[in-house]
Amino acid sequence: MKKICVVTATRAEYGLLRPLMNLIDQSDRMTLQIIATGTHLSSEFGFTYKQIEADGFFIDEKLEILLSSDTSTGIVKTMGLALHGMADIIPRLKPDMLVLLGDRYEMLAIASAATMFKIPIIHIHGGEITEGAYDDAIRHAITKLSHLHFTSTQEYRNRVIQMGESPDAVFNVGAIGLDNIKNLNLLTREELETALNIRFKTYNYQVTFHPETLGQISSEEQFQILLRAIDLQEDSFFVFTKANADTDGRVINQMIDNYVADNPCKAISYASLGTLRFLSLVKFCTAIVGNSSSGILEAPSLKTPTINIGDRQRGRIQAASVVNVSCDENEILKAFDIIKADSFQVSLNNLESPYDNGGAAEQIIAIMDAHLELKAIKKFYNLI
């Protein structure tokens, strides 16, 4: 039995990893280990480790790293705490492999620790481009520290190989988050209204806006522009999910709290909706608004439009349902009109997602099973 350790630091990341965690847990050749860290252990972000436990998983280690600060200094110190904590956790758990997803700064520190302990790293969602955030560089750095790669499109697979990773270790499996759409029994509209304690209006929106960490204007200014555009939407209801623990994330979250307090008939907010409520909301809402990867990866499979604001997701492969705008009030207002137009709504009927490769978690577990003797050593693959 090989010990496969999955590390998760955020609500969104866990939601994506859950289908794979279930399959690892069911395997007769693997033992699942879980490290919960980051915002999972924070009351401010909803103590989302409880959702992991409610889903029936045992958390082997809870690694406290999050400081009550979203400055660059605080984030660097958080990374230091992650590195320090893993120095003790890895010898206790003695994992045979570490599974990491995406581009979070916590994961860069954890991948660095695993490298020093010669633990092979399995990386999911490498090769992607997000030009407006430092996540872009972090994602590529984790790729170079990893040994087995699972990408969400063929173009991303090609990019990982371009970075010197052997084609034999890079697999295009599609976006793992789409497994939840296929596997979960999503709530009906009435069940969702009850679960969220709301009543939908004619137009309903899910809003998630994370800091654009490489942006030219502040997160506060950007989000204020979005709120002005939201103010002008009539007969509309907005369900906010709060920003992550990036630089200035708490600034956005305070602005959300203030807006909801001033507009209780128009808006509600949640630190975390959980996978079931979130995907059910995306299914029934008029559009996703903001700059979350969910608007790029999951929304098209539910045939829901996305108003994608700014540069945070710039560079990602997108479906035709995504309307890209700069952080400009007039452009955002035009985007609201575009996605409500009858012609745009009709076009969604034939929408196809570029990330749907069919059962990503099943593909990943089969490939992992064939690589259980994976070692923390690799050669640079030259294209020429």
N, C-alpha and C positions, 0 to 999 in steps of 0.2 A: 504494500500500500504506500503510494507516494503522497506526501503531505503537500497539498496545494493551498497556498496562503493568499487570500483575496484581501486587498487593502481598499477601504473606502473612506472618503472624507466628507462627502456631501450627499444631500438627498437625491439629486439628479443622477449622480454617478451610481449610487446604490440601485436606483430604479432600473438603470441599464444593465447592471451586473447581475441582478437577481435571477434571471432565467438560467444563466451559466452557473451561478452558485447552487441552484437546485439540482442541476445535472451533475455537478461535482459531488454534491452530497449523496446522490443516488448511486454513484459509481462504485463498483466492487473492486476497483483498482486505485482509487484515490480517496484521500481523507481531506475534508474541507477544514481549513483554518480561516478565521476572520479577524482582521484588525480593524476596529472602528476608531476614527480619529477626526480631527478638524471640527467642522460645524456639527457633526453628529452628537457631540458631547456638550453642546452649548445650549443653555436655556433660551438665549436670544434667538437662536435659529431653530428652536422647536424640539430640542432633545430627540433628534430623529433616529438615534440608535435604538430607541424603543420600537420603532417600526421594524427594524431588522429582527429584533427579538419576537415581536408579535407575528412575524412571518414564519416563526419556528426555527430560526437559526440560533446557534450558540456563538456568542462573541468571545473569542479566546483572549483578546487583549483590547483594552480601551486606552488609547494613547492620547493623553491631554496635551495639546500643543497650542490651542488658539488663545491669543492674547486679546484683551478688550481694546483693540486698536486696529484701524484699517489703513494706517500710514505705511509707507515703504519700509520704515524702520521696524514697525511692528510685524510686518509680513516676513522680513528677513529673519527676525528673531523667532517667529513661528517655525520657519524652515529649520533653524538651528535646533529648536526643541524636538522637531521630528527626527532629525539626524541623531540627536543625543538619545532619544527614547528608543529608536530602533537598535542602537548598540546593545541594549539590554534585552529587547524583545526577541531578536533573531536567535541568540543563543538559547533562549528558553523554548521557543517553538521549533527550532531546527527545521524550517520548511525545505522541501526539495525544489519548489518553484514558487515564484511570487507573481501574482496576476495584478496588473495595473491598467487603468483605463484613462486615456486622454492626456490632459495637458495641465493639470493643477500643479501649483508650485509645491504643495505638500508632497506630491508624488515624485517630483524631481529629487527632493531630499531623501525620500524612502528608497528610490531606485539607486541613489548614490551609496546608501548604506548597504543595500543588497549586493552591490558590485564589490564592495570591500570584503564581504563574507562569501563571495563566489557563489551566490544564489542565482540561478538562471531566472530571467525575467520574461514573462509573457505580456506583450503590450497590445492593447486593443484601441483602435481608432487612430493609428499613426498615419503619417503622410498627408494630413489635411493642412489647409492654409486658413488662418484667421488673422488677417493683416492688422486689425485694429487693437490687438491685445498682446501682452507679453507671453500669453499662453502659446503663441505660435512658436517661439524659440524654445520654450520649455518642452513642447510636444516633440520637436525634433531631437532635443537633447536626450529625452527618455528613449526615443527610438535607438539612438546610438548606444545606449546602455542595455538594450534589450536583446533577446536571443530568438524569440519566436513572435511573429507579428501577424495581427489580424486586422486587415483594413476593410473599409466600408464600400469602396469602389475600386475598379481596375486602375483608374488613373492614380489613385492614392497608393495602390500596390506598386505601380511603376515608380512613383516618387521615392518610396522607401528603398526600393532596389537601387535607385539613382544615388541614394545616400550611402551605398556601399554594403547593403544587407543582401545576403545570398537569396536568390529567387526560391531556393528550396525551403527557406524559412519564412516566406512571406505569402499570406493567403488572403484573397479577397472573399469575404464571407457576407458582405452587406452590413447594414447597421443593426447592432444587437438590440437596440431599443424597439425595433419593429416587432420583435418576438412578443413583447407585452401586448401589442395591439392584437396580435393573432391569438394569444393564449388566454387573455383575460376576458371575462364577461363584463363588458363595460356597462355602466349604469344607464338606465333610461333617463330621459329629460326630467321626468317627475322625481325619480329617485335622486338625481343629482341636485335638484332644487332643494330637496329635503336634507341631503347630506351637507350642503353648503349653507343652508338656512337663508336662501335668497329666492326671489322670484324674477325670472328672466323677463327682459323687455323685448322690443322688436329686434334690436341689435345687441349682441353680447360679445364681449371681448375678454380674452385672457392676456394679461400684460406682465411680461417679465423683462426688466431692463437692468443689465449688469454694467458695471463701470467699463468704459472703453479706455483701458489702461494706457494706451498709446495715443489717446485723442489729443487734439489741439486745444479744445476747450474743456472746462471742468465738467465732471460728472453732474454736479449740481445744475450748471447751466443747461446741459443737454436734457436732463430729466425735466427741468422746468419748461423747456420748449415742448416736450411731449405732453405734459400736463395741460398746457394752454390749448393744444389741439384736442385733447380729450374733453376739455371743458365745453368745446363747441359742438360736441356730438349729441344730437337730440335723440330722445327715446332709446337711450343706450345704457347698458350696465357693464361695469368693468370689474373683473376679478384679478387683483394683483397678487403675484407671488413675489416674495422679497428677494433682493439681490444677494449674491453670494459674498463670501468674505474676502473679496479683492480690495485693492486700494480704493477708498471712498465708498465702499459698499454700504456702510452704516449711514452715510449722508443720504443716499437714495432711500434707504429704509425709513429714515426719519421723515423724509418728504412724503413717502407713501402713507405713513401713519397720520400725518397732518392732513393730507388730502382726504383720506377716508373719514376722518373725524369731522371734516367740514362738509362732506358730501355723502352722508350715510345712505341716501336713497339712490345713489348712482354708483357706489363703489364699495368693495369689501377687500380685505387683504388677508393673506395667510403666509406664515413663515414657511410652511410646507403643506402641499395638498396630498402628498402620497401619490403613487403611480396610478392607482385605479381612478381616483377622483380627478387627477390632472388629465389623463387621457380621455376620460369621459367628457370633461369640460372642453377639451380641444375638439372633440367630435361634434359637439353641439354649438360651439361658439361661431360667430360670424367671421372672426379672424384671430390669429395670434398677433400681438403687437409688441414690439420691442427689439431685442437683439439676442435672444436666446437661441442656442443651437436646436432646440426643440422645434422651432419654426422652420428650420431647414431640414432636419432629419425625420421627425415623426409626423408633423402636420400634413405633408403631402399624402402620406398613406391613409390619412383620415379624410382626405379631400377638403382640407381646411386651408384657406388662404393665409398668407403671412405678410404683415407689413414689417419689413426688416429695416431697422433704422441705423444709419451710421456705418462704421467700418469694422465693427467687432467680428462680423461673420464674412467680411469681404475675402474672396478667394475660394470659398467653399462651393462645390458643385451644387446647383440649385434646380429645383423643379420649376415649371412654368407658373406655379401658384404663388411664388414669392415675388412681392413687389418691393424693390429696393429704393430707399430714399435717403437723402442726407439728413442730418439733424437740423432740419429747417421746418418751421411751422407750416408754411404754405405747401411744401412738398408732402408733409405728413397728412395735411387736410385733403390734398388731391388723392393720396393713396386710399384714404377712407372711402372716397367717392368711387374709385376704381374697383375696389373689391366688392362693393355693394351693387355694382352695375349688373343688369341681367345677363349681358353677354359674357362677362367674366364668370359669373356663377355657372352658366351653362358649360363653359370651357372646363370646369372642374370634373365634369362627368367622365371625361376620357383621360384624366390626369394619371400619369405614372410616376412613381418615385424612382430616382436614380440610385437609391440606397437599398432597394428591396431585392436581395439575392436569394431569399428563401431560407428561413430558419437558421440565423447566424449562430445561436448558441449550440444547436445540434452539430453544426459543422465544426465549431471550435472544439467541442468536447471530443469529437472523433479524432481530430488532428492532434489534440493534446494526448489522447490515449496512445497514439502512435509515436509520440515523442517523450515518453515518460523517462527515458534515460538522457534527456537533454542536459548538456553541460554548459557551464558558464564560460565558454570559450568559443571564439569564432574568428574567422578571417575576413578581412575587408574584401568585398567583391568588386572587382574592377570591370566597368562596362566595356572597356577597350583592352 
